[in-house]
Amino acid sequence: MKIQQSQNLPQNLPQNLKDILLNVLKNKLNTSDYDALLLANNNNWINICGKDLGEKTKPKCIKGRTLTIIADNPILSFELNFLKDEFVQKINNYLIASNENHKENDNIINIKFKYIDY
C-alpha cells in the first residue's frame, strides 16, 4: 500500500519535536529569552565555541545584553576572560544567523564567566 502525501502540506515541515517547540517559542518569547534558549542547546553551544570548551562551559542566562557563562573550574573561568571579545563576536554571529528576530541592538555586549561548584 502506497501512502500519498497531501498536496496541501508545506514542504518544510519541522522534522522533530525540538524544531516544533523552537518554532512555537520563537513567536512567543522576547528576543533575548529566545536567544538564551538557542544558546542553551548543547549542539548549538558546541558549534559556537568548539567541542573542548563546549563540554567545559554552559550558557546560564542573558540579562540585559550580558551573557553569563558557567565554567567547570575556576581557572578556566578566569582564563576565558581573555577570550571575551572573541566569544562575543562568535555568539552574536550565531544569533544573527539563527534567529531572524535578532537585531543588532539585541547583540551581546558583555560576558560574565562564573564557576559554580555543584
PEMOKA-V475216 format. One record per residue. N is the residue number from 1. RES is the residue in one small letter. PHI is phi in degrees with one decimal (NA if undefined). Layout:
BEGIN
((N;RES;PHI) (N;RES;PHI))
END
This chain:
BEGIN
((1;m;NA) (2;k;-102.0) (3;i;-93.6) (4;q;-96.7) (5;q;-79.0) (6;s;-68.8) (7;q;-71.1) (8;n;-88.8) (9;l;-77.9) (10;p;-66.2) (11;q;-77.5) (12;n;-104.6) (13;l;-66.6) (14;p;-59.0) (15;q;-87.8) (16;n;-151.2) (17;l;-61.0) (18;k;-57.6) (19;d;-63.8) (20;i;-63.2) (21;l;-63.6) (22;l;-61.2) (23;n;-65.8) (24;v;-67.0) (25;l;-66.9) (26;k;-56.5) (27;n;-87.5) (28;k;-104.3) (29;l;-92.6) (30;n;-72.1) (31;t;-59.5) (32;s;-67.7) (33;d;-68.2) (34;y;-67.6) (35;d;-59.6) (36;a;-61.9) (37;l;-64.7) (38;l;-60.9) (39;l;-68.8) (40;a;-69.5) (41;n;-66.2) (42;n;-57.3) (43;n;-64.7) (44;n;-63.6) (45;w;-61.8) (46;i;-65.4) (47;n;-64.1) (48;i;-75.6) (49;c;-113.8) (50;g;90.9) (51;k;-62.7) (52;d;-61.0) (53;l;-70.0) (54;g;-63.1) (55;e;-84.4) (56;k;-105.2) (57;t;-134.7) (58;k;-146.1) (59;p;-70.6) (60;k;-100.9) (61;c;-162.3) (62;i;-118.7) (63;k;-122.3) (64;g;65.8) (65;r;-119.7) (66;t;-113.0) (67;l;-97.5) (68;t;-100.0) (69;i;-118.9) (70;i;-95.0) (71;a;-107.9) (72;d;-82.8) (73;n;-153.3) (74;p;-67.4) (75;i;-67.0) (76;l;-61.1) (77;s;-56.2) (78;f;-67.3) (79;e;-66.0) (80;l;-65.7) (81;n;-59.1) (82;f;-74.2) (83;l;-106.9) (84;k;-55.4) (85;d;-62.1) (86;e;-65.4) (87;f;-60.5) (88;v;-57.2) (89;q;-62.9) (90;k;-63.2) (91;i;-65.2) (92;n;-63.2) (93;n;-59.9) (94;y;-64.0) (95;l;-65.5) (96;i;-62.6) (97;a;-74.3) (98;s;-98.8) (99;n;-132.6) (100;e;-66.3) (101;n;-84.9) (102;h;-76.5) (103;k;-112.4) (104;e;-57.8) (105;n;-75.4) (106;d;-94.5) (107;n;-57.7) (108;i;-68.3) (109;i;-116.0) (110;n;-148.2) (111;i;-131.6) (112;k;-110.4) (113;f;-99.3) (114;k;-131.8) (115;y;-111.4) (116;i;-124.7) (117;d;-88.8) (118;y;-91.0))
END
